[in-house]
Amino acid sequence: MDSLKPTYQIINSLAASAGDLVFSDKNLVIGPSANASPKINLSQNCKLTRIYSVVETPQVFAYTPGTLAANTDYGFTITQIIDGVVKNSVIRYTSGATAPGSATVVCDALRTVLAKYVQNNRVEVVGSGSSTVVVTGASGFPLFNMITPVGGTVAETFTTKAPNATAGTALSQSSGVITVTTVAAHNLTTGAIVSISTATGFTFTRDGVATVAAIDKARIHVTGATTFTLIGVVGSGTNSGTIVITVQPSEASGSYAKVLAETAEQGATLAPVSGRQYTKYIFEYANPVSSLNSIARNQTGTHILFVDDLFDSTSPTNFIAFNTGVANLVAGFTVNSGSASTTVNAELLSAPLASN
């Protein structure tokens, strides 16, 4: 078994109707001839892994002191992964012989301790608040956890967006495409993650799994100041309930900077475009070949593909068709390649996997 050097490919502009996917004689080739992938054999345990692009949204926690008393410990612990290392930072304040005059006194002391940890690069967060300690993930380090509160309570806080007052407008679907409308400008960015709950008479379906009344952590595509659609989720029914829209924390994935860093020295035909977001596809496959002594063997290969989600477009139609087509080909279903439908024989595929 020979291992081939991984290959890299970037597609900045997708063709319509999954036209970038060409399947012939069990082999898949992606992209136009000037920027095409190697032949990816789909009959030899081809595995697909997809990592969708996501914008950064910081986590937010708040600590609230409880009863103010003398000789009492107050505080919390922050756990965070920084450069691959898990760091635990214990933030503590102990009151003196008399009770603190107010919750702000306690919180000011805790924020001072927290600032020292930040200064010493022990934790990457931003502290704020007055009578509470509000902690927000710093740029580049959005995710963390606040645990083991002492002398008070800890709660994660989420940003919510007020839906349009008309239920059927706040959450609607047309041919399965779900549109969410807010009462005021949502100020969200394509690639943000939201959860929607308390819908009534509405069903969400993602990856073939249907859920009634709610969908958790769905990626969005912004279509207007007060509207966005859900990527990879289809809907049915008519909503009659007052929905709750909650913005979820997330770590950035597929940004221009990250794609450039990964592909700069890897021989990709094209370069990523500044300001764009990219979904990453990893194909692990084996191409059967014959050696010089005619003993059959396989060459295992890995092809890493970055595709612009069409974040600069008002509609992600081309990306949706491409994304669905790739998954269908690897899973052994039918995909529309250009103007012609191509059927992959499922029996040729040993144990295909498609993971999101």
Secondary structure, DSSP 8 states (H G I E B T S, - for coil): -EE---EEEEESS--GGGTTEEEETTEEEES-GGG----EESSS--EEEEE--B--B--EEEEEE-S--TT-EEEEEEEEEETTEEEEEEEEEE--SS--SSHHHHHHHHHHHHHHHHHTTS--EEEE-SSSEEEEEBTTB---EEEEEESEEEEE--EEE-B-SSHHHHEEEETTEEEEEBSS-----TT-EEEEE--SSEEEEETTEEEES-EEEEEEEEEETTEEEEEEEEEEE---S--EEEEE-B--BSBHHHHHHHHTTTT-SS---TT-BEEEEEEEEEEEEE-TT--EEEEEEEEEEEEE--TTSS--HHHHHHHHHHHHHHHT-EEEETTEEEE--GGG-SS-EEE-
